[in-house]
Amino acid sequence: MKKFFVLIFVLTFSCEKDNIKLENYNEVFTIEEFNELEMLLSDFDFLVTKSTKEDNIEEAYLKFNAQIVFNNGTNYHQEFQNIDSKIEKLKVFNSIWVLMYQKETKETYLEFKGNSKYLNYLNELSSKNKWYLDYYNILNDIGDVPPSFVGGLLMNKNKKDFKNDNIRLLYVINYITTFN
């Protein structure tokens, strides 16, 4: 019986270690902004699991990413447009993006904001993992992250990496920026 409780304790501890929660490193974002990021991640997680019909979040993101790559980056997920319409109203919007307008097409689109709280957040994350450092460097150097760069990185991710809320948040923000 004692071995049974030890086994449960070890399994519980090891599972918690793999599931890395979203963190506001050095409180880069205000509490309200960070709560909005958590909500954005939660909404996107729900939509990814719904659109892929996968309950397992890691499997769902891998399948979702494969669908995007297979369709050459075409945004065919109409249910995600509700998130697009909400983001401009969030306080955290100005900490990540700039809304741009193209005269020729009369369309608006998002670009990453330079010298932003989001870049500071990525800089904090980059000290934790080389993957974040590569992402931060390219965004900081050229002001954008090419979809092929993110797609390539994500295709090389293991499914357990999608347990990490921080990786999924980067994916969400990049998806919104690319397909808005």
N, C-alpha and C positions, 0 to 999 in steps of 0.2 A: 504494500500500500504506500509506503514511504517513497519507493522508486517512482510510483505513478505520479505523485505530487511534484517530485523533482523534475520529471519529464515535462509535465504541464508548465511548470515555471520556466524551464529552459526554452520550450517552444514559444511561450508567450513573449519572453524577453527577446528571442531572436526575430520573431515576427515584427515586433515594434521597431527593432533596429532597421529593418528593410523599408518600412513605411515612413519615409522622411516627410514630416509635415512642413507646410509653408511657413517660412520664418521671415520676420521683418528685421533683417540684420542691421544692427546699429540704429534701429528705428528710422530708416531712410524715409519711409512713408508715414504720414500721420495715421492715427488709429482709424479714422474714417476711411482714408484711402486704402489702408490695408484690409479693412473689412470689405470694401468694394472689390478688391482683388480676390479675396477668398470667395465672394459671391460669384464673381465672373468665372473663376475656376470651377466652382460647384455647378453652375449652369452649363458650362461647356462640357464637363464630365458627364452630366445627365444626357446632353444631346449626343455626345459621342457614343455612349452605351446604347442609347435608343436607336440611333441611325445604323449602328453596326449589329444590333441585336445581340450584344455581348454583355453579360453582367460583370465579368471580370475586367476591371479598369485597364490593366496592362494589355490584355488581349484586345480590348476595344480600341485603344490608341494605336496599337500596331496595325490592326485591320483598317482603321480609319486612315492612317498615314499611307498604307499600301494602296488604298482606293484613290487617294489624291495623286500619288506617284503614277499609278496606272492610268489615270485620266489626264496626265500631263499638267497637273496643277489646276485643272478646271474646277471651279467652285460650283458643284452641282447640289450642294447641301442647302436647300432652301430654308430649312428650319433654323439654320444658323443666322439668318438675316435678322431675327428678333434681337439677338445679341448686338449685332451691328447698330441697330436703331437705338439701343439703350446706352451704348458706351459714351456717346457725346455728352450725355447728361450727368455722367459720373464725375465726381471731384478729381479722381485719379487720372482722368483723361488727359489733362494738361501736364501731368507728370510723366507721360509716356509719348503722346502723339501731338502732331500739328495737323490740322485739317487744311488740305490744299485744294485749290480750284484750278482746273485746266480750262482755259478760255475756249480752245478749239472744240472740245467735246462737251463743254459746259457740265462737266462731271466733277464731283468732289472725291478726294481720296485721302488716305492717311499716310503720313510719313513719321518715322521716328523723330522725336524731338532731340536735338543735340543738347549736351550739357544738362541732362535731365535727372530727375530722381531715379528713373528707371536705369539709366547708365550707372548711377551710383550704386544701385541695388545689384546690378550685374557685376560691378567691380568688387563688391563685398562677396558675392558668390564665387567669383573667380579665384579667390584664395582657397576655396574648398575643393575645387575640382578642375582639371584641365579642360574638360568639355565647356564649362562656363567661361574659362579664360579665352578659348578660341572664339566663342560666340561674342564675348565682350570686345575682344580686339577688333574683329571685323566690323562690328557695329560702331565702335568708337572711331575707327580709322576712316570708313567710307560713309558712315551715316545710314547704312541700310544693311540688311542681311539678305543676300540673294536666296531665293527659294531653293535653288539647287544645293547651296551650302547646308541649309537646314535639312532638306530632304536627305542628303548624303549622311549627315550626322545621325539623323533619326533612323535611317535604315540600318545603321550599325549599332543601334541601341538594343540592349537585351530587354525582354519584357519586364524584368524586375526593375529596370530604371524608371519605368512609368509609374512605379509606386511613389516615386519622389515628386511631391507636389510642386517643387521649384522647377523641375524639368517640364512638367505639364504646363505650368504657368507660362514659361517661355514659349512653349509650343502654341498655347492659346493666343498670346500677344502677337506672335509672329503670324499665325493664321489670320487673325483679325486684320493686321496690317497688310498682309499680302492680298487678301480676298475682299477687302472693303472697297 
